[in-house]
Amino acid sequence: MDFILVLANVEPKEGCYDSILEVSNELIDESLLEEGNVDYKLLKSLDDSFLTFVEKWESQEALEKHMRSPHFLNFMDECDEFIENMTVQVIDANILEL
């Protein structure tokens, strides 16, 4: 099965960790309801220095539609002031049958 995997690492500005968590709730809940979404999770590093969104999409088209959605755009607008650095890795992948 082919899918798109997104790993978005977010480094919060000092004192902004909880603010990002608060804004993330709507993004996660709404994203999980989107057509073409397989999974959408938020992970935290053990030392609380960064957060990672782990997303799984059925297709590139589904991911692109997500990136135009109101909840995604709202998250990006609201979190802009809280984020020190963000790196995003998009992987076109498939599961190996071993």
MDAnalysis code that builds the backbone (N, CA, C; Angstrom):
import MDAnalysis as mda
import numpy as np

u = mda.Universe.empty(294, n_residues=98, atom_resindex=np.repeat(np.arange(98), 3), trajectory=True)
u.add_TopologyAttr("name", ["N", "CA", "C"] * 98)
u.add_TopologyAttr("resid", np.arange(1, 99))
u.add_TopologyAttr("resname", ["MET", "ASP", "PHE", "ILE", "LEU", "VAL", "LEU", "ALA", "ASN", "VAL", "GLU", "PRO", "LYS", "GLU", "GLY", "CYS", "TYR", "ASP", "SER", "ILE", "LEU", "GLU", "VAL", "SER", "ASN", "GLU", "LEU", "ILE", "ASP", "GLU", "SER", "LEU", "LEU", "GLU", "GLU", "GLY", "ASN", "VAL", "ASP", "TYR", "LYS", "LEU", "LEU", "LYS", "SER", "LEU", "ASP", "ASP", "SER", "PHE", "LEU", "THR", "PHE", "VAL", "GLU", "LYS", "TRP", "GLU", "SER", "GLN", "GLU", "ALA", "LEU", "GLU", "LYS", "HIS", "MET", "ARG", "SER", "PRO", "HIS", "PHE", "LEU", "ASN", "PHE", "MET", "ASP", "GLU", "CYS", "ASP", "GLU", "PHE", "ILE", "GLU", "ASN", "MET", "THR", "VAL", "GLN", "VAL", "ILE", "ASP", "ALA", "ASN", "ILE", "LEU", "GLU", "LEU"])
u.atoms.positions = np.array([
    [0.843, -1.189, 0.000],
    [0.000, 0.000, 0.000],
    [0.876, 1.236, 0.000],
    [0.685, 2.100, -0.951],
    [1.409, 3.362, -1.004],
    [0.705, 4.395, -0.140],
    [1.490, 5.282, 0.453],
    [0.931, 6.368, 1.248],
    [1.950, 7.486, 1.354],
    [1.509, 8.617, 1.857],
    [2.366, 9.768, 2.105],
    [2.538, 9.898, 3.615],
    [3.777, 9.942, 4.067],
    [4.099, 10.124, 5.479],
    [4.689, 11.514, 5.662],
    [4.171, 12.239, 6.634],
    [4.672, 13.580, 6.931],
    [5.193, 13.585, 8.359],
    [6.419, 14.080, 8.518],
    [7.013, 14.280, 9.837],
    [7.318, 15.770, 9.958],
    [6.567, 16.450, 10.789],
    [6.742, 17.892, 10.969],
    [7.255, 18.144, 12.379],
    [8.546, 18.500, 12.476],
    [9.172, 18.781, 13.769],
    [9.045, 20.261, 14.086],
    [8.515, 20.538, 15.259],
    [8.269, 21.913, 15.683],
    [9.073, 22.188, 16.953],
    [9.920, 23.197, 16.876],
    [10.675, 23.648, 18.044],
    [10.001, 24.914, 18.574],
    [9.379, 24.827, 19.749],
    [8.682, 26.003, 20.296],
    [9.661, 27.082, 20.766],
    [9.224, 28.321, 20.679],
    [9.975, 29.404, 21.315],
    [9.886, 29.197, 22.823],
    [10.822, 29.753, 23.529],
    [10.842, 29.594, 24.986],
    [9.519, 30.077, 25.583],
    [8.921, 29.218, 26.416],
    [7.669, 29.549, 27.078],
    [6.419, 29.331, 26.231],
    [6.569, 28.804, 25.022],
    [5.421, 28.666, 24.111],
    [4.972, 27.221, 23.890],
    [5.574, 26.282, 24.574],
    [5.259, 24.862, 24.395],
    [3.770, 24.593, 24.607],
    [3.226, 25.036, 25.728],
    [1.813, 24.794, 26.043],
    [0.878, 25.507, 25.068],
    [1.275, 26.654, 24.562],
    [0.448, 27.379, 23.597],
    [0.292, 26.576, 22.312],
    [1.361, 25.945, 21.876],
    [1.281, 25.111, 20.670],
    [0.375, 23.914, 20.921],
    [0.481, 23.307, 22.088],
    [-0.382, 22.166, 22.415],
    [-1.854, 22.560, 22.368],
    [-2.191, 23.706, 22.920],
    [-3.577, 24.165, 22.941],
    [-4.132, 24.347, 21.529],
    [-3.360, 24.945, 20.655],
    [-3.807, 25.217, 19.291],
    [-3.849, 23.925, 18.466],
    [-3.086, 22.925, 18.864],
    [-2.996, 21.673, 18.103],
    [-4.247, 20.813, 18.209],
    [-5.018, 20.948, 19.268],
    [-6.193, 20.090, 19.460],
    [-7.159, 20.143, 18.284],
    [-7.546, 21.330, 17.869],
    [-8.491, 21.466, 16.756],
    [-7.881, 20.915, 15.469],
    [-6.608, 21.224, 15.228],
    [-5.946, 20.732, 14.025],
    [-5.989, 19.210, 13.950],
    [-5.660, 18.552, 15.023],
    [-5.635, 17.084, 15.044],
    [-7.042, 16.525, 14.865],
    [-7.991, 17.029, 15.651],
    [-9.365, 16.513, 15.575],
    [-9.948, 16.663, 14.174],
    [-9.796, 17.826, 13.575],
    [-10.350, 18.084, 12.245],
    [-9.607, 17.307, 11.162],
    [-8.297, 17.173, 11.308],
    [-7.501, 16.455, 10.310],
    [-7.865, 14.980, 10.266],
    [-8.145, 14.397, 11.418],
    [-8.528, 12.989, 11.474],
    [-9.841, 12.719, 10.748],
    [-10.669, 13.745, 10.577],
    [-11.954, 13.605, 9.882],
    [-11.840, 13.797, 8.372],
    [-10.691, 14.249, 7.914],
    [-10.535, 14.553, 6.494],
    [-10.502, 13.288, 5.641],
    [-11.121, 13.390, 4.465],
    [-11.040, 12.304, 3.493],
    [-9.574, 12.149, 3.069],
    [-9.084, 10.931, 3.075],
    [-7.709, 10.661, 2.680],
    [-6.729, 10.634, 3.834],
    [-7.187, 10.986, 5.042],
    [-6.304, 10.900, 6.204],
    [-6.364, 9.493, 6.785],
    [-5.200, 8.917, 7.035],
    [-5.097, 7.591, 7.633],
    [-4.788, 7.707, 9.117],
    [-3.918, 8.661, 9.474],
    [-3.537, 8.839, 10.881],
    [-2.941, 10.233, 11.055],
    [-3.070, 10.768, 12.266],
    [-2.562, 12.105, 12.571],
    [-2.292, 12.152, 14.064],
    [-1.028, 12.182, 14.436],
    [-0.644, 12.163, 15.853],
    [0.339, 13.284, 16.152],
    [0.380, 13.658, 17.419],
    [1.371, 14.613, 17.892],
    [2.200, 13.924, 18.965],
    [3.514, 13.895, 18.753],
    [4.446, 13.285, 19.700],
    [5.298, 14.377, 20.332],
    [5.767, 14.106, 21.545],
    [6.670, 15.067, 22.193],
    [7.988, 14.382, 22.485],
    [9.049, 15.166, 22.421],
    [10.354, 14.626, 22.782],
    [10.397, 14.424, 24.301],
    [11.251, 13.531, 24.744],
    [11.324, 13.239, 26.183],
    [11.747, 14.451, 27.002],
    [12.521, 15.341, 26.394],
    [12.966, 16.530, 27.133],
    [12.105, 17.760, 26.859],
    [10.972, 17.572, 26.177],
    [10.038, 18.660, 25.851],
    [10.658, 19.763, 24.985],
    [11.723, 19.458, 24.258],
    [12.369, 20.487, 23.443],
    [11.714, 20.638, 22.069],
    [10.970, 19.617, 21.627],
    [10.274, 19.740, 20.356],
    [9.075, 18.803, 20.297],
    [8.201, 19.095, 19.356],
    [7.007, 18.297, 19.096],
    [7.098, 17.793, 17.657],
    [6.519, 16.635, 17.396],
    [6.515, 16.096, 16.044],
    [5.107, 15.657, 15.668],
    [4.604, 16.246, 14.590],
    [3.362, 15.773, 14.004],
    [3.722, 14.627, 13.072],
    [3.049, 13.497, 13.252],
    [3.238, 12.334, 12.392],
    [1.914, 12.109, 11.675],
    [1.937, 12.302, 10.364],
    [0.714, 12.240, 9.569],
    [0.853, 11.158, 8.504],
    [-0.237, 10.479, 8.239],
    [-0.258, 9.478, 7.174],
    [-1.461, 9.778, 6.282],
    [-1.191, 9.938, 4.978],
    [-2.202, 10.324, 3.998],
    [-2.254, 9.295, 2.892],
    [-3.440, 9.091, 2.338],
    [-3.618, 8.135, 1.252],
    [-2.947, 8.584, -0.042],
    [-2.813, 9.898, -0.232],
    [-2.260, 10.402, -1.493],
    [-1.707, 11.812, -1.311],
    [-0.916, 12.230, -2.289],
    [-0.391, 13.591, -2.304],
    [-1.542, 14.590, -2.429],
    [-2.560, 14.225, -3.180],
    [-3.717, 15.105, -3.358],
    [-4.434, 15.350, -2.025],
    [-4.575, 14.287, -1.227],
    [-5.218, 14.442, 0.086],
    [-4.397, 15.356, 0.980],
    [-3.080, 15.215, 0.945],
    [-2.204, 16.085, 1.741],
    [-2.317, 17.531, 1.279],
    [-2.323, 17.744, -0.022],
    [-2.428, 19.110, -0.546],
    [-3.760, 19.751, -0.163],
    [-4.831, 18.975, -0.209],
    [-6.143, 19.488, 0.209],
    [-6.114, 19.851, 1.695],
    [-5.481, 19.020, 2.506],
    [-5.327, 19.291, 3.940],
    [-4.609, 20.619, 4.165],
    [-3.568, 20.862, 3.386],
    [-2.777, 22.076, 3.572],
    [-3.529, 23.338, 3.152],
    [-4.667, 23.174, 2.497],
    [-5.528, 24.320, 2.135],
    [-6.750, 24.421, 3.052],
    [-6.874, 23.475, 3.987],
    [-8.060, 23.441, 4.846],
    [-8.047, 24.591, 5.855],
    [-9.218, 25.040, 6.259],
    [-9.292, 26.136, 7.240],
    [-8.581, 25.806, 8.560],
    [-8.712, 24.574, 9.051],
    [-8.087, 24.246, 10.337],
    [-6.560, 24.218, 10.239],
    [-6.011, 23.791, 9.105],
    [-4.562, 23.815, 8.935],
    [-4.062, 25.257, 8.831],
    [-4.727, 26.049, 8.008],
    [-4.324, 27.450, 7.845],
    [-4.463, 28.221, 9.154],
    [-5.524, 27.939, 9.907],
    [-5.716, 28.576, 11.203],
    [-4.581, 28.203, 12.166],
    [-4.216, 26.923, 12.196],
    [-3.110, 26.481, 13.051],
    [-1.826, 27.223, 12.687],
    [-1.526, 27.288, 11.404],
    [-0.292, 27.952, 10.979],
    [-0.295, 29.427, 11.368],
    [-1.435, 30.098, 11.217],
    [-1.528, 31.515, 11.601],
    [-1.365, 31.692, 13.108],
    [-2.079, 30.875, 13.884],
    [-2.054, 31.019, 15.335],
    [-0.704, 30.636, 15.933],
    [-0.031, 29.662, 15.351],
    [1.226, 29.174, 15.928],
    [2.456, 29.922, 15.443],
    [2.293, 30.739, 14.450],
    [3.445, 31.432, 13.879],
    [4.289, 32.130, 14.945],
    [3.658, 32.765, 15.884],
    [4.393, 33.505, 16.914],
    [4.993, 32.604, 17.993],
    [4.585, 31.323, 18.038],
    [5.052, 30.404, 19.074],
    [6.189, 29.490, 18.617],
    [6.458, 29.462, 17.320],
    [7.404, 28.494, 16.770],
    [8.748, 29.140, 16.468],
    [9.790, 28.554, 17.039],
    [11.164, 28.995, 16.766],
    [11.636, 28.447, 15.421],
    [11.363, 27.165, 15.205],
    [11.828, 26.506, 13.986],
    [10.902, 25.339, 13.662],
    [10.689, 25.106, 12.360],
    [9.894, 23.958, 11.938],
    [10.562, 23.330, 10.723],
    [10.696, 22.009, 10.755],
    [11.185, 21.278, 9.594],
    [10.147, 20.223, 9.238],
    [9.909, 20.076, 7.941],
    [8.894, 19.142, 7.480],
    [9.528, 18.182, 6.476],
    [9.309, 16.911, 6.716],
    [9.781, 15.874, 5.801],
    [8.553, 15.152, 5.255],
    [8.457, 15.071, 3.930],
    [7.354, 14.378, 3.268],
    [7.945, 13.170, 2.550],
    [7.418, 11.998, 2.874],
    [7.958, 10.748, 2.348],
    [6.871, 10.021, 1.566],
    [7.130, 9.751, 0.312],
    [6.246, 8.915, -0.508],
    [6.699, 7.487, -0.234],
    [5.865, 6.692, 0.434],
    [6.329, 5.415, 0.979],
    [5.357, 4.275, 0.685],
    [5.845, 3.098, 0.955],
    [4.969, 1.924, 0.972],
    [5.499, 0.956, 2.007],
    [4.614, 0.094, 2.468],
    [4.955, -0.875, 3.510],
    [5.657, -2.058, 2.865],
    [6.770, -2.443, 3.419],
    [7.504, -3.604, 2.922],
    [6.856, -4.882, 3.416],
    [6.693, -5.802, 2.533],
    [6.188, -7.124, 2.894],
    [7.387, -8.040, 3.074],
    [7.802, -8.256, 4.310],
    [8.993, -9.075, 4.596],
    [8.616, -10.509, 4.925],
])
